[in-house]
Amino acid sequence: MAGVLASVDQRTQLVGENRLELLLFHLHSRHLFALNVFKVKEVVKLPHLNIIPNAHPKVCGVTTIRGESIPVIDLRLAICMPECERGADCNLVITEYNRSIQAFLVGKVDQIVNTTWSDIMPTPSSVGKNHYLTALTKVVREDIEHIVEIIDVEKVLAEIIEYDIGISDNVLDQTIIEDFKGRKILHADDSPTARRQVADTLAQLGIEIIPATDGQQALDVLTKWADDGVNVNEELLAVITDAEMPVMDGYRLTYEIRNDPRLKDLYVVLNTSLSGSFNQAMVEKVGCNAFLSKFQPDLLVQEVQNRLKAILPTK
């Protein structure tokens, strides 16, 4: 099974090219589910799990891999399906999200597929708000088209780990607190949970969030304003964008902004659950102004505050 991700380091070059690779797997059902390979550290056969007393009911145990204790989340339970039946085809998908390591208990791991963000479809609004999918895509096998359901891991984790949107007392500069009110930020993220976290955090400052579910939607908003004669740089304090989104990712969004003379001076912050030096390299490559790893409300507020200070007239 380790061979499935043997070339994962080589796959990182897809990020920033509006391409991605998905790890397909089953959850003991006929449906195909997926996670972005770039967030997957490795896949292993189900090892022995130690039970943790009073753990969250969706955490089915903890295991030790290469000396590191890793909590294991039953992904079927996490997306409100019956508990996973443990058998010979069970695997752990070990991932890194929001600066933390966790494993997801899944069934049979299928394959890795190479695709583009333009082939990733947002979840239809008609399915309601209680699903655990961030997007859909399709694969064709033996001339039969199959729907692949991409898990919204940020929602799964937010229901297990309670995220605090509180701002520490020493973060805010009280001398400019009134200057936040009425400011606008365009926020692009395909995860409703992530959009809510950012919106709820910055609402405490009086900032208005203009939401977008993908990079293309965000770019459409910006170009329409520019076409209508709006001075976009005066309209927005900043653009905050996720890296990985359907249709157009955050790297491509930033590239398009920098190559439109009307938008090129916008302050763009990459806010992603991906972490590591690779992201800093991508920030420099596409021209983002800053990188923030999710979800850190104090650092988010500090970044927005620094941006506001930079454009305020000297008092």
C-alpha positions in Angstrom: 0.0 0.0 0.0 2.9 2.3 0.6 3.5 2.2 -3.1 0.3 4.0 -3.8 2.0 7.2 -2.6 5.6 6.4 -3.4 5.9 9.4 -5.7 3.9 11.9 -3.6 6.8 14.4 -3.5 6.8 14.6 -7.3 3.1 15.3 -7.2 3.5 18.6 -5.4 4.5 20.2 -8.7 0.9 20.0 -9.8 -0.1 22.5 -7.2 -0.2 26.0 -8.7 -0.9 24.6 -12.2 -4.6 24.3 -11.5 -4.1 20.5 -11.4 -4.4 18.0 -8.6 -4.4 14.3 -7.9 -7.1 12.6 -5.9 -6.8 9.5 -3.8 -10.0 7.4 -4.4 -11.3 5.0 -1.8 -14.4 3.2 -0.6 -16.2 3.4 2.7 -17.7 -0.1 2.5 -20.3 1.1 0.0 -20.5 1.3 -3.8 -19.7 5.0 -3.7 -16.3 6.4 -4.5 -14.9 9.0 -2.2 -11.7 11.1 -2.5 -9.1 13.2 -0.7 -6.5 15.5 -2.3 -3.2 13.5 -2.5 -1.3 16.6 -1.5 -2.8 16.5 2.0 -2.1 12.7 2.4 1.1 11.7 4.0 0.8 8.0 3.5 -1.6 5.0 3.4 -1.2 2.0 5.6 -3.1 -1.2 6.3 -5.2 -0.9 9.5 -2.9 -1.5 12.5 -3.8 -2.2 16.1 -5.8 0.7 17.6 -5.7 1.7 21.2 -9.0 2.9 22.6 -9.0 6.4 24.3 -11.4 6.7 27.2 -13.9 9.5 26.8 -12.7 10.4 23.3 -15.0 11.9 20.7 -17.4 9.2 19.5 -16.0 9.6 15.9 -12.5 9.0 17.1 -12.1 5.2 17.1 -8.7 5.0 18.7 -5.1 6.0 18.4 -2.1 4.3 16.7 1.6 4.8 16.7 3.4 5.1 13.4 7.1 5.7 13.3 7.1 6.9 16.9 4.2 9.4 16.5 0.8 8.9 18.2 -1.9 9.6 15.7 -5.7 9.8 16.4 -7.8 7.7 14.1 -11.2 9.0 12.9 -13.8 6.6 11.6 -14.6 8.4 8.4 -18.0 6.6 7.9 -19.1 7.8 11.4 -17.7 11.3 10.7 -19.9 11.7 7.7 -23.0 10.3 9.5 -22.8 6.8 8.0 -22.9 3.6 10.2 -19.7 2.6 11.9 -17.0 1.2 9.6 -16.8 -2.6 9.6 -13.1 -3.5 10.2 -11.7 -6.2 8.0 -8.8 -7.1 5.8 -9.6 -4.4 3.3 -9.5 -1.5 5.8 -6.8 1.1 5.6 -5.7 4.3 7.3 -5.2 7.4 5.3 -2.8 9.6 7.2 -3.2 13.3 6.5 -2.0 16.7 7.6 -4.6 19.5 7.9 -4.4 22.7 9.7 -0.9 21.9 11.2 -2.2 18.6 12.7 -1.7 15.0 11.8 -4.7 12.6 11.9 -5.7 9.3 10.2 -9.0 8.4 8.6 -10.2 4.8 8.8 -11.5 3.9 5.3 -12.2 0.7 3.4 -10.5 -0.3 0.2 -8.2 2.2 -1.3 -8.8 2.4 -5.1 -6.3 4.4 -7.0 -4.9 7.9 -7.6 -6.3 10.0 -10.5 -4.8 13.0 -12.1 -7.3 15.8 -12.9 -7.7 19.5 -13.1 -9.5 21.9 -10.8 -11.7 22.8 -13.8 -13.0 19.2 -13.7 -14.0 19.5 -10.0 -17.6 20.5 -9.6 -19.1 22.3 -6.6 -21.7 20.4 -4.6 -25.2 21.3 -5.9 -26.9 23.7 -3.6 -30.0 21.5 -3.8 -28.4 18.9 -1.5 -28.7 21.3 1.5 -26.2 22.3 4.1 -25.7 19.2 6.1 -23.6 17.1 3.8 -19.9 16.4 4.2 -18.8 17.0 0.6 -16.7 19.9 -0.6 -17.0 19.0 -4.3 -17.7 16.3 -6.9 -15.9 14.9 -9.9 -16.2 12.1 -12.4 -14.1 9.1 -13.4 -14.8 6.8 -16.4 -14.2 3.1 -16.2 -15.1 0.6 -18.9 -17.1 3.3 -20.5 -19.2 3.9 -17.4 -19.1 7.3 -15.7 -18.8 7.2 -11.9 -19.4 10.2 -9.5 -16.6 10.8 -7.0 -17.5 12.5 -3.8 -14.7 14.7 -2.3 -14.8 14.9 1.5 -14.9 18.3 3.2 -12.3 17.3 5.8 -12.4 20.8 7.4 -16.0 20.3 8.3 -15.3 16.8 9.6 -12.5 18.1 11.8 -14.4 21.2 13.0 -17.1 18.8 14.4 -14.4 16.9 16.4 -12.1 19.7 17.3 -13.8 22.8 18.6 -12.3 25.8 16.9 -12.1 29.0 19.0 -12.7 32.2 17.1 -11.7 34.3 20.1 -9.1 37.0 19.7 -6.5 37.3 22.4 -6.5 40.6 24.3 -3.0 41.6 23.3 -3.6 41.2 19.5 -5.8 44.2 18.7 -4.3 47.7 18.4 -7.0 49.7 20.2 -5.9 52.9 18.5 -7.2 51.7 15.1 -10.2 49.5 16.2 -12.7 52.0 14.7 -10.9 52.0 11.4 -11.9 48.4 10.8 -15.6 49.1 10.6 -17.0 49.1 7.1 -13.9 47.6 5.6 -14.5 44.8 3.1 -12.6 41.5 2.4 -13.3 39.1 -0.5 -12.9 35.6 0.8 -12.7 32.6 -1.5 -12.9 29.1 -0.1 -14.9 26.0 -1.2 -15.5 24.8 2.4 -18.5 26.4 4.1 -16.9 25.6 7.5 -13.7 27.6 6.5 -15.8 30.5 5.2 -17.7 30.6 8.4 -14.6 30.5 10.6 -13.0 33.5 8.8 -16.3 35.4 8.6 -17.1 34.9 12.3 -13.6 35.9 13.3 -13.4 39.1 11.3 -17.0 40.1 12.0 -15.8 40.9 15.6 -13.8 43.7 14.0 -16.7 45.0 12.0 -15.3 43.8 8.7 -17.7 42.8 6.0 -16.9 39.5 4.2 -17.8 39.0 0.6 -17.8 35.2 0.1 -16.9 33.2 -3.0 -16.9 29.4 -3.3 -14.0 29.2 -5.7 -11.3 31.2 -7.5 -13.3 31.8 -10.6 -16.3 33.2 -8.7 -13.9 35.5 -6.8 -12.3 36.6 -10.1 -15.7 37.2 -11.7 -16.6 39.5 -8.8 -13.4 41.5 -9.1 -13.5 41.9 -12.9 -17.1 42.9 -12.8 -16.4 45.6 -10.3 -13.5 46.8 -12.5 -15.6 46.7 -15.6 -18.2 48.8 -13.8 -15.6 51.4 -13.0 -15.1 50.5 -9.3 -11.7 51.2 -7.8 -11.2 47.7 -6.5 -8.1 48.6 -4.5 -10.2 51.2 -2.5 -13.2 48.8 -2.3 -11.3 46.0 -0.7 -8.9 45.8 2.3 -7.7 42.4 1.0 -8.5 39.2 -0.8 -8.2 36.0 1.3 -8.1 32.8 -0.7 -7.8 29.1 -0.1 -5.3 27.3 -2.2 -7.4 24.3 -3.3 -10.8 25.0 -4.8 -13.0 23.7 -7.7 -12.9 25.4 -11.1 -9.9 27.7 -10.2 -7.5 27.3 -7.3 -6.1 30.1 -5.2 -2.7 30.1 -6.9 -4.4 30.6 -10.3 -6.7 33.3 -8.9 -3.6 35.2 -7.6 -1.9 34.8 -11.0 -4.9 36.3 -12.7 -5.1 39.2 -10.3 -1.5 40.0 -10.8 -1.9 40.0 -14.6 -4.9 42.4 -14.7 -3.7 46.0 -14.5 -6.9 47.0 -12.7 -6.4 44.4 -9.9 -2.7 43.8 -9.7 -2.1 45.9 -6.6 -4.7 44.0 -4.5 -3.4 42.6 -1.2 -3.7 38.8 -1.5 -3.4 36.4 1.5 -3.2 32.6 0.9 -5.1 30.9 3.7 -4.8 27.2 3.5 -4.8 23.9 5.5 -1.7 22.9 3.6 1.5 23.7 5.4 5.2 23.7 5.0 7.9 25.5 3.0 6.3 24.5 -0.3 3.5 27.0 0.3 6.0 29.8 0.9 7.6 28.9 -2.4 4.2 29.0 -4.1 3.4 32.4 -2.5 6.6 33.8 -4.0 6.0 32.2 -7.4 2.4 33.5 -7.9 2.8 36.8 -6.0 0.7 36.4 -2.9 1.5 39.0 -0.2 1.3 36.6 2.7 0.6 33.0 3.7 -1.5 31.9 6.7 -2.0 28.3 7.7 -5.6 27.6 8.9 -7.1 28.1 11.4 -5.4 30.6 13.6 -7.7 33.5 14.5 -5.0 35.6 16.2 -2.6 35.4 13.2 -5.5 36.1 10.8 -6.4 39.2 12.7 -2.8 40.3 13.0 -2.4 40.0 9.2 -5.5 42.0 8.5 -4.5 44.6 11.1 -1.0 44.9 9.5 -2.7 45.5 6.2 -5.0 48.2 7.6 -2.0 50.0 9.3 -0.2 50.0 6.0 -2.9 51.9 4.2 -4.0 54.2 7.0 -2.8 57.8 6.7 -0.1 58.7 9.3 -1.7 60.2 12.3 
